[in-house]
Each structure stands twice: as C-alpha cells, then as structure tokens.
Amino acid sequence: MNFNNKVILITGASTGIGRELAIQLSKKNVKLALVARRENLLQDLTNENVISVKCDVSKKNEVVSAYQQIIEKFGKIDVAILNAGYSVRMKVEEYNSEYAEKIFGANVFGIIYWVEQLIPDMMKRKEGMIVGVSSLADSKGYSKSGFYSASKAAATTYLEGLRSELRKYNVQVLTVRPGFVKTPMTDKNEFYMPLMMSTEKAAQIIINGIEKEKRMIQFPWQLVFATRLIPLIPNRLYELLENQTMKKYE
Ligand SMILES: NC(=O)c1ccc[n+]([C@@H]2O[C@H](COP(=O)([O-])OP(=O)(O)OC[C@H]3O[C@@H](n4cnc5c(N)ncnc54)[C@H](OP(=O)(O)O)[C@@H]3O)[C@@H](O)[C@H]2O)c1
C-alpha cells in the first residue's frame, strides 16, 4: 500500500494514538479527514490537506453527516482508520449499564456505522482499506473491564468476518490489536501496565503495518504471546491469580 495521494480517515484523532497517527501521516503526501467529538482539539492539525469533522461515532446520523462532509471535500476515502474508542473501569459495586452503552457505542457501533457508509463506494471502486482498532484485551474478560474486553472481542470478531467477505471486492480489512500505549485512556488506569509503549512508537508500528497490508497489526509481541497463553489457564486458577493481582491495587 502506497500512501501517495490517498485520502485517509482517522476517527478518534483528538488525543492519543489517533492524534499521533494524524501527526505522522500528515508528513506524507496524503489528504486527511480527522474525526472526534472535541473538534477544538483537531484545529491545530488542520490545513488545506487536512479537514476536521465533529462527530460522535456512536450516533449513526452523525456518522452519515460526517461521511457526506468528507466526500464533499475530498470525493472519496481510500483508507479508513477506525480508531475511536472509550474505556471505563467499573467495580461490580458501581455497576451501571450506561458505561456499556458508551463503550459499545464507540468501540463497536463506531466501527459498524462507518463501515456502512464506506463499503458501497469501496466495493464499487474495487479498492479501499478499513483498519479497525481493537485491542489485545479482546482475548479474555478482565475484571473491572468486562464491557471493554467484550466490546473489543466483538470488534475483532466482526472485522474478521468482514475481511473474508470483502476480499472478493478487493477491499482490505486490517485489525489493530495494541497492548498498553501511554494515552489519556491508560493514564486513568491504577494497575501496572507491562511493556507500556509511547504513542509515537505505536503509531509507527500501525503505519508500517498498513503499508505492509498486514491483516493483524498486533504489538508488543511479548503481550501478543501472553494473550494467547492466558486463555489456556484453567478458569479457577486464572480467577485466583487475577483476584490476587487486583487486590494489590485496591
Ligand atoms: N492506549 C492503549 O493502551 C490502548 C490499548 C489497546 C487498544 N487501544 C485502542 O486504541 C484506540 C485509541 O485509544 P487511545 O488510547 O488513543 O485513547 P484516547 O487518547 O482516550 O483517545 C480516544 C479517542 O477516541 C475518541 N472518541 C471516544 N469516544 C468517541 C465517540 N463516541 N465518538 C467519536 N470519538 C470518540 C476521542 O475523542 P473525543 O473524546 O474528542 O470524541 C479520542 O480522540 C481505542 O480504540 C482504544 O480502545 C488503546
């Protein structure tokens, strides 16, 4: 995949990984459409080749309108990096399904609604790339993060099915599964996050993966390996180990 002259959409471009992707990609010969709810945080990135669009990706009508604004400006989208995401850690004592609505809204429907807009044109042109940002947290239900893990499992599985079906239209679907990256999302976490990576490094890996058209862009390899092993641990033992670890941070 050659980025030259491509129109690239990045959702969740106001902070963290999305913002760093926007910064690094803006140094290439591309046109960028940056999406987030806090449009004010996108302003310093905009210029004649970069537009910012205010949009809550969990709301279908806002996604429809944002897509139309981008098409009016650039005529098409070649690469869609669907990165917007939300996470809250919640104890069962504070159980509130509103968190689930927000998390699934951004992490699952935020991909589904964009795909609905993107694929008719991509299938017609027989080209395009959809890059969905999931997480290594998709491999297991982690305590206090059940909604988040479940949303990322849904995203990964959904993208897998889509990849297979869109192949005949020459539309590629890539899944990104990061480990811990230092962003406002992880700044809230109270527990030890091994092998934490900078946004600069994470964005580099994602951009390289897109250039190489890797179906799965997952990092760091040590955590990828660990997330393959963890589901093999018997549930009883896993619960014991996880509870003991979590107690340390309470
Ligand atoms: N950081 C990590 O360790 C890590 C690990 C694995 C996966 N990920 C995934 O990587 C992606 C980026 O996360 P990050 O760490 O960079 O977090 P972040 O700094 O909190 O950024 C999240 C971005 O998503 C946007 N967003 C959230 N909800 C939205 C909504 N409903 N509509 C539109 N935009 C929304 C936010 O913008 P506004 O608030 O301005 O709308 C922000 O730009 C997420 O999908 C996350 O799950 C992160």
Ligand as a Chemical Component Dictionary entry (heavy atoms), coordinates in Angstrom:
data_LIG
# 
_chem_comp.id                   LIG 
_chem_comp.type                 NON-POLYMER 
_chem_comp.pdbx_formal_charge   0 
_chem_comp.three_letter_code    LIG 
# 
loop_
_chem_comp_atom.comp_id 
_chem_comp_atom.atom_id 
_chem_comp_atom.alt_atom_id 
_chem_comp_atom.type_symbol 
_chem_comp_atom.charge 
_chem_comp_atom.model_Cartn_x 
_chem_comp_atom.model_Cartn_y 
_chem_comp_atom.model_Cartn_z 
_chem_comp_atom.pdbx_ordinal 
LIG N1  N1  N 0  -3.987  3.134  24.966 1  
LIG C1  C1  C 0  -3.963  1.824  24.995 2  
LIG O1  O1  O 0  -3.224  1.181  25.786 3  
LIG C2  C2  C 0  -4.822  1.020  24.041 4  
LIG C3  C3  C 0  -4.631  -0.365 24.007 5  
LIG C4  C4  C 0  -5.397  -1.120 23.144 6  
LIG C5  C5  C 0  -6.314  -0.508 22.321 7  
LIG N2  N2  N 1  -6.489  0.825  22.380 8  
LIG C6  C6  C 0  -7.483  1.422  21.496 9  
LIG O2  O2  O 0  -6.882  2.439  20.715 10 
LIG C7  C7  C 0  -7.866  3.405  20.369 11 
LIG C8  C8  C 0  -7.360  4.793  20.728 12 
LIG O3  O3  O 0  -7.255  4.862  22.144 13 
LIG P1  P1  P 0  -6.276  5.848  22.913 14 
LIG O4  O4  O 0  -5.517  5.030  23.876 15 
LIG O5  O5  O -1 -5.554  6.704  21.945 16 
LIG O6  O6  O 0  -7.345  6.658  23.772 17 
LIG P2  P2  P 0  -7.668  8.200  23.927 18 
LIG O7  O7  O 0  -6.448  9.019  23.984 19 
LIG O8  O8  O 0  -8.645  8.263  25.047 20 
LIG O9  O9  O 0  -8.390  8.533  22.549 21 
LIG C9  C9  C 0  -9.666  8.086  22.245 22 
LIG C10 C10 C 0  -10.141 8.856  21.028 23 
LIG O10 O10 O 0  -11.433 8.351  20.668 24 
LIG C11 C11 C 0  -12.320 9.451  20.573 25 
LIG N3  N3  N 0  -13.666 9.007  20.948 26 
LIG C12 C12 C 0  -14.062 8.346  22.057 27 
LIG N4  N4  N 0  -15.391 8.144  22.034 28 
LIG C13 C13 C 0  -15.834 8.708  20.885 29 
LIG C14 C14 C 0  -17.115 8.853  20.279 30 
LIG N5  N5  N 0  -18.219 8.361  20.859 31 
LIG N6  N6  N 0  -17.201 9.493  19.087 32 
LIG C15 C15 C 0  -16.093 9.996  18.495 33 
LIG N7  N7  N 0  -14.856 9.882  19.004 34 
LIG C16 C16 C 0  -14.738 9.265  20.184 35 
LIG C17 C17 C 0  -11.779 10.527 21.499 36 
LIG O11 O11 O 0  -12.156 11.801 21.008 37 
LIG P3  P3  P 0  -13.282 12.759 21.619 38 
LIG O12 O12 O 0  -13.379 12.440 23.083 39 
LIG O13 O13 O 0  -12.779 14.119 21.318 40 
LIG O14 O14 O 0  -14.513 12.411 20.853 41 
LIG C18 C18 C 0  -10.289 10.343 21.295 42 
LIG O15 O15 O 0  -9.855  11.059 20.164 43 
LIG C19 C19 C 0  -9.143  2.998  21.103 44 
LIG O16 O16 O 0  -9.980  2.269  20.240 45 
LIG C20 C20 C 0  -8.630  2.113  22.207 46 
LIG O17 O17 O 0  -9.612  1.224  22.679 47 
LIG C21 C21 C 0  -5.765  1.622  23.216 48 
# 
loop_
_chem_comp_bond.comp_id 
_chem_comp_bond.atom_id_1 
_chem_comp_bond.atom_id_2 
_chem_comp_bond.value_order 
_chem_comp_bond.pdbx_ordinal 
LIG N1  C1  SING 1  
LIG C1  O1  DOUB 2  
LIG C1  C2  SING 3  
LIG C2  C3  SING 4  
LIG C2  C21 DOUB 5  
LIG C3  C4  DOUB 6  
LIG C4  C5  SING 7  
LIG C5  N2  DOUB 8  
LIG N2  C6  SING 9  
LIG N2  C21 SING 10 
LIG C6  O2  SING 11 
LIG C6  C20 SING 12 
LIG O2  C7  SING 13 
LIG C7  C8  SING 14 
LIG C7  C19 SING 15 
LIG C8  O3  SING 16 
LIG O3  P1  SING 17 
LIG P1  O4  DOUB 18 
LIG P1  O5  SING 19 
LIG P1  O6  SING 20 
LIG O6  P2  SING 21 
LIG P2  O7  DOUB 22 
LIG P2  O8  SING 23 
LIG P2  O9  SING 24 
LIG O9  C9  SING 25 
LIG C9  C10 SING 26 
LIG C10 O10 SING 27 
LIG C10 C18 SING 28 
LIG O10 C11 SING 29 
LIG C11 N3  SING 30 
LIG C11 C17 SING 31 
LIG N3  C12 SING 32 
LIG N3  C16 SING 33 
LIG C12 N4  DOUB 34 
LIG N4  C13 SING 35 
LIG C13 C14 SING 36 
LIG C13 C16 DOUB 37 
LIG C14 N5  SING 38 
LIG C14 N6  DOUB 39 
LIG N6  C15 SING 40 
LIG C15 N7  DOUB 41 
LIG N7  C16 SING 42 
LIG C17 O11 SING 43 
LIG C17 C18 SING 44 
LIG O11 P3  SING 45 
LIG P3  O12 DOUB 46 
LIG P3  O13 SING 47 
LIG P3  O14 SING 48 
LIG C18 O15 SING 49 
LIG C19 O16 SING 50 
LIG C19 C20 SING 51 
LIG C20 O17 SING 52 
# 
